[in-house]
Every structure is written in C-alpha cells, then in structure tokens.
Amino acid sequence: MSYNPQKHHRQSIRLKGYDYAQAGLYFITLCCQDRASLFGHIENGKMILNSFGEIALAEWYHTEQVRDNCVIHESVVMPNHMHGIIEITHKKGTEDEIGKFQSPSQTIGSIIRGYKIATIKKIKDLILENNINNSSGESKFAPNKGELDSASNKGELDFALNKGELKFALSTGELQFAPTTAPTAEIIKSLNFKIWQRNYWEHIIRNENAYHRISNYIINNPQKWENDKLKKQNGKL
C-alpha cells in the first residue's frame, strides 16, 4: 500500500477487535549513523524532509507492498532517526506449518534489515547519480516543488511515491522538502554510506492505552524536537 497522508498522519484511532495479547504491534525506532541529521530539519514544529528523508519515509510505507503480513501505522521520519508502529498480521498456517514456531522478533528483524538495505541502496544510487550527472560539481536534490513534480513526471523519482500522492501530500502541508541536500550527501559519503546505526529499538505494544500513547508521541515528535533525547546537543550525543 502506498503512502496516504490522510491515513498515515491521522490521530490515533481505536483498533476495533484487535487482540493485543498476540504480540503483533511493535513500536520501532531506528537512528542514523552517529545520529547525524541526514533526513532534513525541523522548522516551526514541522519536519522538512530532504530527498533522503523522502526515500526513508517512502521505503517504510513500501514495506506493506513487499510484505503482505505487514501493516504500517503512525510513523515519522525525523532529522536523525525514525519512529514507526508496525503490525505483523498472523495468517492461518497450512497443515504443514501448524505447530511450527515462528518468532515475531525474527520477523521484525527481517523487515528492518530489508528496510535498511533498501534505503541505503536508493540513497547511495541517488548520490552517485547526481555526482555523475552534474558536471558543474553541484548536486541538485529536489530543490522545490516544481522541480520535484517535473522529476516525478519523468519517472526520476521511482523510488518514491507516484506523482498524484506526492502532490496531494505537498498541498496538504504533510510533506515538505529542504532546498538542497548536497551538504548532507557529503556527510553520507564520509560515513561510507552507512546510513543507519547497526541496532534498532523495538517495543511490543500490549494494550490500547500504550497504542494511543505511542501513536500520539510519534505524531507530536516534530513539535518536541528541541527536547528530543535523540537529538545531538552541541555536537554531543
């Protein structure tokens, strides 16, 4: 399922009939390597995505398309990390599968590994492509809405969302993009394209109160960036 601003930025809703005891809802946090701000910046309490942040967000929601047992709930890409709630649906097993142990944690691990690999590859490809195509030495990354729409028309943003969804998200103010990503590209190259820290944090959501609390934490995260414990303070963690 593709990114839908109305769905994925809604206020928390009740999951009717959901059995929290099945341990299928997870709160996930991934941090950028060295907690570097690679995905954009916060302005007036809103997350301003750069091209790399756009990839990180689009690939997260793309998980639903490549894994039919996943549902993405509230999620946010921040300057140097991302939060998301992911639901693992437990399908009825075949006769041969009944009784076999399948660890939800291993399933989450596989999903996160796939997500990291996809974002790293597409960010690296974008950086290398711009280095090759811009003989002037200036890299150009989605500097404004007009150029972004043009790139979408040409199919140059095949890693992201289709044009209609992207334009809708921009018009509602749910997605905004930084004017340039060239300096960030240099940071990523200095990290040898290690976008993500090796580990990630996961928390099983076991009841409805926890789901509401975590969902609202994710929604309000950009507004509380200045006090975010994952933000570097004066260059220090």
N, C-alpha and C positions, 0 to 999 in steps of 0.2 A: 504494500500500500504506500502511496506517495505522501509527501508532506502536505498536511492540510492545516493552515493556520487556525481555522475555526475550531478544529478538533484538538490539535496538539497544544494550543495555548488557552484552552478553556479553563475555567475554575474547576476545582476538584468536584467530582460527582460521585454519587454512591454507586458501587459496583453491585448491582442487584443480583442476589443469589450466589455471589462469589464465596467460595469456601476457603477462607484464609489458612485453614489447617493444612491445605495441600502444599504449602510452601512453593507457590508458583509465581509470586510477585517479589521482585528484587529491586532495591534502590542501589544504583551503580554510580560510582564516582571514578573518573579517570583524570589523571593530571598530566600536563605536558612535561616533557623532559626538562629538568632543572626548574620547573614551574615558570618557564619563560612564557611571556604573553605572545602567543603565536596566532591567536584567532580573532583579534580585534581589540576593541576597548569599550569601556563604559562611558556613556555620555548622557547626563541628565537622567540617570537611573535606568537607561536602556542599553542593551548590548548591541554594539555596532559591529557586525560581522565583516571581516575582510574575506578575501577569496578562499583562504584556507579554513576559516571558520565556517564558511558556506559548505565546503566539502565535508567537514566534520559533522555538521548538522544533517546534511542530505544523506550521507552514508549511514548515519544512525537510524534514520527513518527507513532507509532502503533495506535494513535488516528484515523488515516484515516481508519484503518481496523475495528475498533469497532463503528465508527460513519460515516455513509455513506453520511452525509451532510457536512463533513469537508475536507478541502484540506490544507496541511501544506506547507508553502512556506519557505523562508530563516529562519533559526533557528540556534542558537548556545548555547551550554552549557558552561558556564564559571565556574571558581573555586567556586564561592558562589552565582551564580544566573544563570538564563537562559533567553534568548530573543527568541521570535518567532513570525512570521506572520502566522496567521491562517485565512483561508477563510471559511465563512459559506455560503453554497450554499442554495438558496431559491427554494425549489421544488414547483411545481404547486400543490396546495391543492386539496383535493377531494371536492365534492359538499358540504359535511357536514362541512368541515374545512374552506370554503370560508367565509370571514368576521370575523373569529375569530382572536383576537390579539395574536401574538406570539412575545414576546420580544427578540430581538437578544442578549441583555445583559444577560437575564436569560439563554439563550442557552450557551453563553460563560461561565457563572458561573458554569453550569452543567459540561461542558467539563473540566474546570480547576479542579473542585472538583474530577472528575473521574481520572484525570491525577495524582493529588496529592496522592490520595488513592492508586493507582496502584504502583507508585514509592516507597511510604513508605512501602507498604507490601513486595515488592520484595527486597528492600534493607534490611529490617528487617529480612526476611527469609534468605538472603544470609549471614548476620552476624551471626545469630543464628545457621545456618547450619555449618558454619566454626568453631564456638566455640565448637560445639558438636563433629565434625569430626576430629579436630586436638588436640589429647590428649597431645601433647607437649606444648600446650598453645600458639603456634604460628599460627596466621591466615594467610591463603595464598589466595591472591586475584589477579588472572591474572598477575603473575609476568613478563611474557614475551610472545612474540607472539607464540612460540612453545607450551607452556602450554595452551594458550588461544585456539589455534586450536585444541589441544587434547581434551580440555573440550567441545568444540563445537561438536567434533566427538561423544563424549559420551552422548550428549544431556544435559549436565550440565548447558548450558547457554540458556535454553529455554526461558528465559525472554528477551534475546537479539535478535540478528539477526541470520539468518541462516549462515552456515559456508562460503558459497560462497561469500555472500555480505560482510561479515566481513573481509575475506581475501583480497577482492578487495579494501576495504576501507583502510586496513593497507598498502597494496602495493602502493597505490597512496599517502600515507602520510596524508590522510584526517583525519584518526583516529589514535591516539597514546595512549598508556596506561602507567600509572605510575607503577613503580616496585613493590610497596606494598601499601595496603590500611588498614593494621592493625591499625596504629595510628588513622586514620580517623574513623574507626569503633568504637574506644573507645570514640571519641568525640560524635559520633551519639548516642551511648548508654548513655552518660552523658546528652544529650538533651532529653532523654527518647523517642528516635526515632522520635522526631519532626523535620522532615527534612526541612519543608517549613515554612516560615512566614505565618501567618493566611491570610493576604490580598495579593492581587496581583494588578498590574497596567495594565490598558488597554487603548488603544488609537485607535479610529476609523481612518482608512486611507481613506481620502476623495478624493484624486486626484492622478494622475500618478506621479507627482513630489514628493509627500510625499512617495509614494511607493518606488521609486528609492532611495530617501534619507535614508529611514529607512532600506531598504534591504542592502545598502552599509554600513550603520552603523553596522548592525549585522555581515556582512562578515568581517569587519575590527576590530571588537571588541577585539579579542585576541591581536592584534598588539598594541592596545591602553590601555592595562590593567593597566599600571603604573599610568595612569591619570584617570582611571575609577572612577566615583563618588561612585560606589557601592563597591569599594574595601576598606577594613579596612586599615587605616593608623596608624601604630604603635599600633595596638590593639584597635583603636577607630573607630567609625563609621563616 
